[in-house]
Amino acid sequence: MTAMRTASVTRPVRVATTVVTLLILSISSQLSAQPADFWPDPAANHVVPYQSSGLEQGPMLGRPRDTSIRVWVRIGHASEFRVVFDTQLPLNAESPGVTGETVLEHDNTGHVDLVDLKPNTRYYYGVLIDGRLADTRMDFDHPWPSFRTLPDAQTYRDEANNPAGLFNVAFSIGCCGSQDPVKSGGHYGSPASFHRLFKHHRHEVMFHVNNGDYIYEELRDGTLDGYRDNYKLYLTRGRSMSNLFRHVPTVITFDDHEMDRETGGFTEVGLKKGPWLGRDEPLRAWQEYAGWANYDSPHGAPIRFGTAKVKKGSDVLVDPDADFSALDLGRVSSIHVQPKSKNAGVYAPVEALDKTRLRVRPVFEHDESCRYSVGTHHFFDWKVSICDFFALDCRFERSRFRLDRQRDPAQVLLGKVQQKWLIDGVKMTDAQFLFIISSVPW
């Protein structure tokens, strides 16, 4: 089944994984039991919540599992931070925690993984900066941020009645969260759907899938900093969204508005200068502000940027600062020579000749020194109980859109690598419910 695109979400998706029920109207009381909404009493806490901590965006939750979760923050400067957590409040400097750091290279963002947690357990968490606990509540009367780990097969196992340890799975999904105050008539700077999910369903849903168009085009100037500023604007102005993701972990896919391009051809080898070359710079910002929340893919790798020398009639890209010997070609989607170059276009990697030389196709048409980027695959999957989720990349594996060639079998949406991954995954999974997370209609 394919996830539907909607502009707002008011109810979570519920999938029963019991042997007798397909769809349910409420999940088990064990799973949806709501703890009291309270927060630390500063007088009883070893560390006083500190509002002016330098914490500018976050915390946000992502990559939920039964024994771990990821916590993301952005601080106004490069800094060490520590995420502390416990099953009860108050939190203090002696609470269990994991230390991380924000770095300037990634716009002072950073994340840590809280591991070895107990399944199906609620944890309260906080962020220590300079030894002080930041006040991470969106408003003073909000509950202190917390999360619940996913159940595992032992959580609800009963030898007589539920020997397989099945449990109900509930999640929410939404996309197209524009906050544009002009186009929306000034009404949706902080979308109401996120507030409704927080108010009515935050203890019910296990995770939220943000399925494309996380941001829309604002504060863009074509630079990396412009894309970063766009995310910061949405996280700061979109208080309902930021608040929800303090309490509910998210998984985030991208569509066109994160990239500012409604086109394809990003991996169509042989294309010359065009809008399809605007891929990897916005994706660098997306990874810092959104992609961190997702599960790893065996086909994914860090995006590479560099400057190379090329010669007319040659198929070799030479970068004295690179190490192509460590490049896994199975994780490369395509190589882009940037738009300002004479050789601007989409190239395919063929083989690494040594550390500094990479053979590509087609051949170069001019002698020059040019900026390039090595792209990767962004599709991934994850499993919860007997539900398997396949999150597709419907933007960067496709052919260039040509209206007169829509039925041409050479035109593709997923690309060969992603198509094989999806078909093999569907064939091999032992899950009983399959969810195809697609950012475009089929």
N, C-alpha and C positions, 0 to 999 in steps of 0.2 A: 504494500500500500504506500501511497505517496502523501507526504505531509502537505496540507493545504496552506496556501499563502493567505494571510488575513492581516488587516491593518491594525487590529487590536485583539486582545485576548481577555476573556472574562472568566473562563472556566478551564480547569486543567484537564488534560487527557488522562483518562484512567483505563488501564488495561488489566483485566483479571488474568492471573496465571494459575488459577485453581482448575481442577479437572472438571468441575461441574458448571462453571459460570464463565461466559465470554466477556460480557460487559457488566460493570457494577456501578452503582450510584454513589457509593461511599466506600472508603477503604477501611480496613479493620481498626477497631478502637485502639488496639495495641500500637499500631503504626502512627495513627493520627492524634494520639493523646497530646494535648497541648500543655506544656509546662507554664507555670505562672510567669507573667511578663514583669520582670523586675530587673534591677540593675545594681551595680555595686554601691554600697554606702561608703562614701569617701572617708567617713570617720572610722570605719572598720577596715579600711584597706591600707596596706603597707605602701601603696603607690597611689597618689591622688590623680584621678583623671585630669588630663592636662589639655586644654583646648588648643592653645597656641603651640603646637608640637612640631609644626613644619609638615605635617601630613596634609597633602593637597588633594589627592584623589585616592579613593579606596578607604578601607580594605574591600576587596571583592573576592568571592569564592569561586573556584572552578575545579575541574577534573575530579568529580566525586567518585569515591570508591568505598568499599565496605570497611577498609582499615586506613584510609588516607584521604586527604583533601589538600588543595592548593590555595594559598592565600597571596593575593597581589596587593601592592601598594605603590603609590608614587609620592615621593617626598620632594620638597622644594630644592633640595641639594643632594649631592652624593653623600650617603649616610649609611651607617650600620643600623639595623633595626632588629627587633626580636618579637616574634609572635608567640604569646603565651596562651595557654588553653587549659581548661579543666571542666569536669562535669558539674561543677557548682561554682557559684560566686561567693565571695569576691575573688578576683584575680589579683596577684601581686608578683613581685620580682622573683619569688621562690616557686611560682607555678611552673609546670613543665613548659618548655618552649623550644623554638628553633630560631637560630640567628641567620639573617640574610643581609644583603646590602643593595642599595640602589646605586647605579653607576651613571655617570654623565653620558657615556656612549649610547645608552638606551633611554635617554631623556629622564634620568633619575627614577626609572621604574625598577621594580624587583619583585621576586616572589619566592616563597619557601613552600616546601611540602611537609605537612604534618603527617607523620607515619606512625605505624604500630598502634593505631586507635582501635577501639572496640566497635564491632559492627552494631548497627541500629542503636546508636547511642548519641544523645545530645551533648554537645560540647559548647561552652562559652569561650570566646577568644578575644584577645586584645593585642594592641601593637605598642610595644615599648620603644620610645625614641629618646636617646640620651638618658636612659634610666627612668623615664617617666611614661606613665600609661596614657596614651592619647584617648580623648573622649571620642569614640567612633560612632556614637549615636547620631543619626541625622538630625534629630530634635531632642531636647532635654527630656521629654516625656515618652520617648520611644524605648522599647526594650533593649537591653544590651545585646549586641550581635552574637548569634549562635548558629550552629548548624547541626544536622543529624547525619551521621554516617549511614551508608546503605546497609540493608540487611545482608546476611550471607545465607548459605544453604542450611546452616545449623540454627538460625534464629527462630524459625517456626517449625522445625522438624518435629514430627511426632510419629513414632513407629506405627501406631495403630491407625491414625487418621490422616497424616501427611508425611509419609516416609520420605518423599522427595524434597521436603523442605520448601515447597512453593510458597510464594507470597505475592501480594498485590503490588503492582507497580503504578505509580502516579507521577506524571510529569506535565509541565506546561510548555507551550511552544508559541512563538510569535515572530513577526518580522516587520520590516518597513516602519521603524520607529522614528519618523521624522519629527523634529522639534522646531522646524522652521516657523518663526513667529509671524512671518508675512503670509506665507501660503496657507497656514492654518488659522489665519485671522486672529493670531495672538493667543490661541487657546491651549496649545499643546506643547509648551515649553517643557512641561513635566507630564508626560503621557499618563492618563488616568488608568490605563490597563495595568501598568506596573503597580500603581497604588492599590488597585483592587486585588491583584494577586497577593501583595504583601498583607493586606488587611484580612482577607478571607481564606487564603490558601497556603500561606508560607509554611505552616506546620504539616501540610498535607502532601505537597509535591516534593519529590526527591531531588529534582533538578529542573532547570528551565533551558530550553533550546532557543537561542536567539538566532533565527534562521535567515540571516542576510539583511543588508541595509541597516546595520547597527548605527551608522551615522549617515547624514546627508551633507551635501556640499556647502560648507560654510568655512570661512577663514582659510580658504585654500589659495595658495599662490604658486603652486607647482613644485614646491620644495618639500623636503622631508619635514622640516619644522612646521610647514603649513598643515600637513596631514596630522602631525602630532597635536597641533593646536585645535584641530577639529575635534579630536577625541576628548581633549581636556574640556572643551566647551560643552560637549554633550554630557560628560560625567558631572560637570559642575552645575549646569543649568537643569539637567534632567534628574532632579532630586529623587523622583519616584523610582527611576531605574537604578540609580546608585544605591538607594536604600534597600531595594529588593535584593540586589546582589551582595549585600552585606550579610543576608540571612539565608538566601537560596543559592546554591552553586549553579553556575551556568556553563553551557557549552556553546561556542559561537562560530557560526559559519559566515562567509562573506558572499556578497553579491556585487552588483555594479557600483552602488553609491559609495562604498568604501574606497573604490578605485577611481571614481569620477569618469568612468567610461562605460557606455552602453554598446560595446562591440566585442567581437571575438577575434580569433586569429593569433592569440598569444603564443601558441606553440606550432603554428603553421609555418613550417620551414620554407624559406625563400621569400617571404613577404619583406618588402622594403620599408622605408620610413612611413609611419602611420600611427594612429592612436593605440594600436596594440602594443606599442613599445612602452606604454605607461603602466607597467606591471609591478616591478620589483621595489621601486622606491615607496609607493603607498603600502605595499605588503610588509615592508620593514616596520613601518609605524603600526600596521595592523597586528603584527606579531607581538610588539611591545605592549599594546593596549587591549588586545582581544585574543590572539592566537595562543597566548600562554595558558588559557583556560582549557584547551583541548587535549585529547589523548594523543599519544605518540602514534605515528604511522611508520611501518617498515619502509615506506616509499618516500618519507620526508627527510629533509636535511636543511641545515642553515643556508640562507641565500648568500651567495658570494658576490662581492663587488670588486672591481679592479680596473687597472689601466694597462692596455696591452699595445704592442707594436704588431702591425700586420703589413703584408706586402701584396701588391697587385698580382693576381694569378696564383697566390699561395692559399692553402687551406689550413695554415698553422697560425694559431693565436699565441703570441709570446708575451708572458708577463713575468718579469724577473722577481716580483714579490710574491708570486703564487706558489702553491704546492699542489699541482694537479695530480700528483701520484697518489694522493689520499682521496681523490674524487671518485665517488661511487656513481658510475653512469646510470645505474638503475634508479637513482634518486634524482636525476636531472630531468626536468621537463624540456627546457630549451634554453638557448643562450641569446641574450639580447645585446646587440651593439646599439648604444644609446642614440637618440634622435639627432643630436647635433653633429654626429659623425658622418663622413662621406660614405662609409660602409654600413650605415644604419640599417638594421633589419633583424630578422629572426633566423637563428642558426641552430643546427643540431650538433651535439657533441658526438664525435666518432671514436676517439681514443686519446688517452693521455700518453704522450711520447716520453715525457719525463716530468720533473717537478715544474718546470717553467713553460712547457710547450703543450698545447692542446690542439689536436686535429679536429676540424669542424667541417661542415658542409652547409651551403655551397662555398665556393672559393671567394676570396675578397677581390674587389674591383679597383681598389685604390691603395696607395701607400699612405699610411697615417698611424698616429698614436691615438687610440680611442678608448673611451670608457665603455665597460661592458658589465653585465650581470649574469650570473648563472642561476636560473630558476629551479624550483623543486615542485614536488607534488604536495597537495594540501588536503586530500581526502583521507578519511580515517573512519574507524568503527569502534564501537564499544558494546559490551554486553552486560545486562542486568537480569539476573535470574534466567528465564527462558525467553527473554526479549533481546533481539540483536538490532542495533542501530547502525545504519550505514550513512554517514554524512558525506555528501558528494561535493565536488568542486565543479560547478557548472559554468564557470567563467574562464578559467585559464587552461583548459585542456581542449577547447573547442576550435573548430575551423572558423575562418572569417565568415561572417554571415553574408550570404548572397541570396537575395530573394528569388532569383531565377533558377537556383540550384538546390532548392529545399529537399527534393527527392533524390538527389545525387548521393549514392552510397559512399562516395568519397568524403562527403560532408559529415563531420562528427561533432558530438557534444561533449562526450566524456574522454575521448582519446583512447588509444589502444591499451595503455597501461592501466588506466582507471577502469575501463570496461572489463578487462580480464580480472582485476581485483574484485569488482562487484559480483561478476558472475560466479567466480570461484568461491567467494565468501558466502553467497546465497546457497550454492550447492553443498558446501562443506559444513555449514553451521548446524548445530543440533537444536537451535532455538525453534520455538513453536510460533513466535510472533516476530515478524520482520518489519522494520520501519525504514523507509527510504527517505532521508532528509535531503530534500532538493530545494534549492533557492529559486528555481525557475519552473514554470508549468511545462508539462510534457505533452 
